[in-house]
Amino acid sequence: MAARSGGSARAKSAAIPQLSWNEVRPAPVVLISGPEQVLAERASGLLRDFLRSEDPELEVSDLEADGYRRGELLTLASPSLFGEPRLIRVGAVERASDDFLIDALEYLEQTAESTTLVLRHSGGVRGKKLLDAIRAGSGGGVEVVCAELKKDVEKQDFAAAEFRAAGRKIDARALRSLVAAFSDDLAELSAACRQLIADAPGDITEAVVAKYYGGRVETNAFAVADAAIAGRHGEALIALRHALDSGADPVPIVAAFAMKVRTMAKVSGVRGGGPQVASSLGLAPWQVDRARRDLAGWSDDGLQQAILALAAADAAVKGAERDPVFALERLIGVIAARGRALV
């Protein structure tokens, strides 16, 4: 399976293999880069388990690059009396001390036999000389890229891999429902997968997910709104059905839409960034950033149509129409079309 590089210039220019988290394999140096900590932990764990299966006498050592003292790496990597294989894991390389960077660059020139050095760098410019040297091929390494998972399909792939690694099956509807319930937090999604693997016998179905996490799906009205605003019409309708089947009331679902669309309308057309702009709009900086991402593909006319659709849906679910579910589905159609569909 080819690693997902996202077409980055780094992936194209690196002289060493670029791997996804579940493709990790032994090498003298393994650079685990990127902000997604859950994937980084999975990659590191898979590598440790593989090396331990090759030799149960594997010696594992952990260092933190930001509190590193000169000579520690070279001491751990020096040959032992019995020649056991070694795994040295170094965290916080993005905050590395000068002493660590000096020693690490020296180590690349002559890596230790039967030793795997894992470097975890979550991002930033600190240690760039070291990263450039590794990516250029010094030390004979590989890079495991742990980019943030932003798309639901990527999170579904991650969850499916969790079940596959445990030798368990989860059907497509159950997988979508599970991701909808935990779409905002990969760590929570991973924990949910592990709980289902440990506690639920047999194949994982939509009914099993509803039994364990129906309340989470119910309370996550924003999952419906997020899918629709991003233009994922079918996914939004599925999320709506899950929410309604779990007992969610239509009124707070419309309120979730209204909150997000109002924020988008506030941010639309405002230039600049930072705390001052957010404060002038009565929002937190992260809300401004999120609204700007949500606005991709939207026009002012589309926002106007969405606001009109929201007003009609709000009235409908509060008694103006006999079928509040149809009103919600109609709203989702307008929002998913980014206001280009008329009410």
N, C-alpha and C positions, 0 to 999 in steps of 0.2 A: 504493500500500500504506500502510495506516495505521500510524503508529508505535506500538510497544508501550509504553504508559505505565505499565502495571501498575495503572491506576486511581488513581495517586497524586494527592494534592491539588494538588501543584505543577503537574502536567500539566494539570489541570482549570482552574487559576486563571491560568496564564500567558497573557499577551496575544499572545505570538509563537508561530509554528508549533513543534510538538514533533515531531522527526523521529527515525527509527531510523538506525543508523549507515550503512546502505546507501542511505538517502534523502537524504544530505547534498547541499546545493545552495548556490550562491553567494549571499551577502548581505553588506551592509556589515560586519556583525559576526556571527560564527558561534561560539556558545558550545558547546563539547564537554564535557559534564558526565558524571559517574558514574565508578565505580571500575574498569570493565573496560578496561584499558589496550590490549589487543589491538584491541578494537572502535574505540577512540579513534584508534589509529594507522591503522586501515583507513579511517575516515571522513576523517581529515586527508589521507591519500594519495589517496583518490578525488577529494577537492576539488581538490588540487594538480593531479592529472592532467587534470581537466576544464578548469580554468583555463588550463593550459598548452596544451591542445588548441585552446582559443579563441584564444590568442595565445602563440606560442612564445617571445616576448620577456618573458614573465612574470618579474618580479623577486621572488625569495623571500628573506625575512629571518626569522631566528629569535632570539627573546629568552627569557630566563628571568625570571619575575616576582619570584623571591626575591632575585635579585642585581641588580635593575633600578636604574638611576640616572635621576634626573629629566631629562626632556626627550628620552629615547631614542625613545620611541614617536612623538612628534610630529615628530621629525627624520626617521625612516624613512617616515612617512606623507606628508611634504611633497611637493608636486609636483616631478617631475624635468624636466629640460630637454626630453626627448623624449616624456614622457608615457606611459612603459611602465606597464602594469597591475602592481599589487603585491599580494603575499600576505605578510602579517606573521603569523607563528605565535608565540604566547606560551605557554610551558609553566609548570607549577608555580604557577598562579594561586591555588591553595589555600594557598600559602605566600608570597603577594605582599608585597612591601615597601610601606610607606606611600606612597613616591614613585610606585610603579606605580599604586596605587589612585587617587591624586589625578589622575594623568595620564589614566588610562583613563576615569574619570568625566568629565573635561573633553573627551576625544575623542568620547564618545558624543553630546555636545551638537552637534558638527559633524564628522561623519565625512568622511574624505577621498575625493574622487572616484577611481574606478577602483582602489580599495584594498579588499581583503578582510582583515579582522582576525579571526584565529582565537584564541580563548581556551580553554585546556585547564584545567579545574577538576575534580579527581578526587573532591572531597567535603570536608565540614567546614564550619565557620562563617566561616572567614577569607574576607574579600571579599564578605560577604553583601550589603552595600549596592550593590556593583557588580552582582552577580548579579540582585538585585531590580530594579535599574534596567533591565538588559537584558531581563529577563522581562516587565517592564511595557511594553516597546516602545521604550525610548530607544535610538537608534542604528539602528533598523530591522533588528533581527537575527532569527536563528533559533536554536533550541537542538537539538543532537543529543544524545540521551539514551543513554548507554552503560552501562546497568545490568548488574550481574553476571548471567551466564547460569547459572542453577541447574538447570534441567530439561534432561533429555537431549534432548527434542524441540527446545528452543531451540538446543542445540549442534548437533543435526542440521541445523537450518535454516541455522546459520552455515556449517557445512562444505559443505552443498549450494550455498550462495551463492558460496563460494570456487571450486568447480568450475564453476559456471554463469558466473562472471565470466571464467574462463579458456576458455570455450567447450568444456568437457569434460563428459561424462556419468558419473555414478556411480549404480549401482543401489541399491535400498532396502536390501538385505541388506548390501552392502558399506558403506553409509553407517552402518548400525547397528553393524557390527563395528568400524569405524574409531573411532566415538565411544566405544564400550565400552572400546577400548584406551587412549584418551586423555581419559577423562571428567573427570579431576581437574585438568587443566591446559589452558586454552584456547590458550595460546601454543604448547604442544607439538602440540595438535590442528591448529592453523594450519600449523605447520612440516611436519607429516605430509601435509597436503593439498597443500602446495606441492611436496613431494618427489615425491608420486605424479603431480602434474601435469607435473613436469619430466622424470621418469624412466620412467614407465609409459606405453607407447603405447596408443592405443585407449580404449575405455570401461573404467571402473574397476569390476571385479567383485569378488565376495567372495573369489575365488581370488587375485586380485591383492593385495588387502589382506592376506590370509593369508601370501602370499609375502614381503611387505615387513615386516609387523608381527605375524606369528603369534606370535613369542616374547613380544611385549608383551601380547597377549591371553592367552597362556598364564600369564604371571606375575601377571596382574591378577585373582586369585581374588576380591579385594575388590569387583570390579565386579559379580560374581554376587551377593555378599552385599548390597551397597548397593541393587541393584535389588529384591531380595526384601524387604528390611527396609522399603523405601519402598512396598511393596504392588504393585509392577509385576511380576506373575507371569510374563506372557509374555516380557517383556524379560529377566527373570532366567533363564528356560529357554533363551532364545537365547544369552545370555552363557555359560551353562553348556555348551551345545553347542559354542560356539567354543573354549572353554577345553579341553574334552575332545578335540576334533578336533585341537587344537594339541599334544596330548600331555600335558596337565596331569593330575596324579594326584589322585584324589578326596580323599585324606587332607588335603592342605593346603587344599583348598576348604572342607572341614568346619571346619578350624582357623580359617579366616578368619571364618566364621560365628560360631564360638565366641568369638573374640576380641571381635567387635563386640557380641554379645548379652551377654557377661559385663560389658562396660563399660556397656551400657544398664542392666543390673540393678543395678550399683553406684550409678549416678547416679539411678535412679528413686526418687522420694520425697525426695531430698535438696534442701533449700531453700538459697537464697543462691547466691553466685557468687564469682569472684575466685580468686587464687592459693591462698588458705588452704583453701578448700573442695576445690580440685583436689588440693592436697598431702595433705589428710586422707584422700583416696580413693586416693592413690598414682597420680594421673593428671596429665597436663599440662592447663592451662586449655583449650586447643583441643579436647582429647579430651572434656572435660566439655560444651563447647558443641556439639560434633558429636553426642554421645550424646543430648543434650536435643532436638536437631532430629530425630534418628532415632526418639525415643520418641513423636512425634506420632501419635496414633491407637492407641497401645498401652495395655493395661490390665495390672495386676499378674497377673491370671489368664492373660492372653495370654503374658506373659513366662515364667510357670511352664510353660505348654505348650511354648513354644519351647525352653526348657532341656531338658525331657524329650525332645523331638524331636531335639535335638542329641546327647543321650546315645545315643539309639537309632541315629542316623545314624553317629556315631563308631564304634560297635561294628560296624555293618554294613559300612562301608568298610574295616574292619580284619580282615574275615574271618568275621563272624558271619552274614552273608547272602551268597547267591550272586551277587546283582546289585547292585553298589555304585552304578551309575548310577540305578537305580530308587530306591535309598535317598536319593540326592541330590535327585532330582525330588520325592520325597515330602517331604523336609525343606523344599525351596523352597515347596511348597504350604502347609505349616504356617506358615512365616515370612511369606510374602506375604499370608496371611490374618490376620496379626498374632496368631497363636496361637489363633484362633477355630476352626481346623480341627483335628480330633483325628488323632493318629498312627494 
